[in-house]
């Protein structure tokens, strides 16, 4: 296994977030994130920590069940993807508008 990857042990994560390890394992078993072993210790790798923390917050703060957490996490990730796409499209539109302004005089656009 690649030893350069960052992770936190399940016990450290559970202690820090004051949650039972069983809850974290149930979320992992449900497919919300992945728990992997490093030197025989169950760990959460850096790419899953944020998702795991969101799941724990939804569970502790709002009493959302794992099915609801899965839906919320997927919706949030989709929202982030759509926001990135919107930003990309706005940037692309701005570039096209700038090209159009160079091709045509400003009077052409002001005439409308």
C-alpha positions as CSV (number, residue, x, y, z in Angstrom):
1,X,0.0,0.0,0.0
2,X,1.1,3.6,-0.7
3,X,2.6,4.9,2.5
4,X,2.5,8.5,1.4
5,X,-1.3,8.7,1.6
6,X,-2.7,10.5,4.7
7,X,-5.2,8.9,6.9
8,X,-6.6,8.8,10.4
9,X,-7.3,5.7,12.4
10,X,-10.9,4.9,13.1
11,X,-10.4,5.2,16.8
12,X,-8.8,8.6,16.5
13,X,-11.6,9.8,14.3
14,X,-14.3,8.4,16.6
15,X,-12.6,9.9,19.7
16,X,-12.2,13.3,18.0
17,X,-15.8,13.5,16.8
18,X,-17.2,11.8,20.0
19,X,-19.0,9.1,18.2
20,X,-19.1,5.4,18.6
21,X,-16.9,3.4,16.2
22,X,-19.9,1.2,15.4
23,X,-21.8,4.1,13.9
24,X,-18.8,4.8,11.6
25,X,-18.6,1.2,10.6
26,X,-22.3,1.1,9.8
27,X,-21.9,4.1,7.6
28,X,-19.0,2.5,5.9
29,X,-20.9,-0.8,5.4
30,X,-23.7,1.2,3.9
31,X,-21.3,2.7,1.4
32,X,-21.1,6.3,2.5
33,X,-17.3,6.1,2.6
34,X,-14.5,3.5,2.8
35,X,-12.6,2.2,5.8
36,X,-9.3,0.6,4.9
37,X,-6.6,-1.1,7.0
38,X,-3.1,0.2,7.5
39,X,-0.9,-2.1,9.6
40,X,-4.0,-3.9,10.8
41,X,-5.7,-0.7,12.0
42,X,-8.9,0.4,10.4
43,X,-8.4,3.9,8.9
44,X,-10.2,6.6,7.0
45,X,-8.0,8.1,4.2
46,X,-7.8,11.8,3.6
47,X,-10.1,11.7,0.5
48,X,-12.9,10.3,2.6
49,X,-12.5,12.3,5.8
50,X,-14.6,15.3,4.7
51,X,-17.5,13.0,3.5
52,X,-17.3,11.1,6.8
53,X,-17.3,14.2,8.8
54,X,-20.4,15.5,7.0
55,X,-22.1,12.1,7.6
56,X,-21.3,12.3,11.3
57,X,-22.6,15.9,11.6
58,X,-25.9,15.0,9.8
59,X,-26.3,12.0,12.1
60,X,-25.4,13.8,15.4
61,X,-26.8,17.3,14.8
62,X,-29.9,16.4,12.8
63,X,-30.6,12.8,13.6
64,X,-30.6,11.9,9.9
65,X,-30.5,8.1,9.2
66,X,-27.9,6.6,6.9
67,X,-30.3,6.4,3.9
68,X,-31.0,10.2,4.3
69,X,-27.3,10.9,4.8
70,X,-26.5,9.1,1.6
71,X,-29.1,11.1,-0.4
72,X,-27.9,14.4,1.2
73,X,-24.2,13.7,0.5
74,X,-25.0,12.7,-3.1
75,X,-27.1,15.9,-3.6
76,X,-24.4,18.1,-2.2
77,X,-21.7,16.5,-4.3
78,X,-23.9,17.0,-7.4
79,X,-24.5,20.6,-6.4
80,X,-20.7,21.2,-6.1
81,X,-20.3,19.6,-9.6
82,X,-23.0,21.8,-11.0
83,X,-21.5,24.9,-9.4
84,X,-18.1,24.1,-11.0
85,X,-19.8,23.6,-14.4
86,X,-21.7,26.9,-14.0
87,X,-18.4,28.7,-13.2
88,X,-16.7,27.1,-16.2
89,X,-19.6,28.0,-18.5
90,X,-19.6,31.6,-17.3
91,X,-15.9,31.9,-17.9
92,X,-16.4,30.4,-21.4
93,X,-19.2,32.8,-22.1
94,X,-17.2,35.8,-21.0
95,X,-14.4,34.7,-23.4
96,X,-16.9,34.5,-26.2
97,X,-18.3,37.9,-25.4
98,X,-14.9,39.4,-25.4
99,X,-14.2,37.8,-28.8
100,X,-17.5,39.2,-30.2
101,X,-16.7,42.7,-28.9
102,X,-13.4,42.5,-30.8
103,X,-15.0,41.4,-34.0
104,X,-17.8,43.9,-33.9
105,X,-17.9,47.5,-32.9
106,X,-19.5,48.5,-29.7
107,X,-22.0,50.6,-31.6
108,X,-23.4,47.3,-33.1
109,X,-24.2,46.0,-29.6
110,X,-25.5,49.4,-28.3
111,X,-27.9,49.7,-31.3
112,X,-30.3,47.1,-29.9
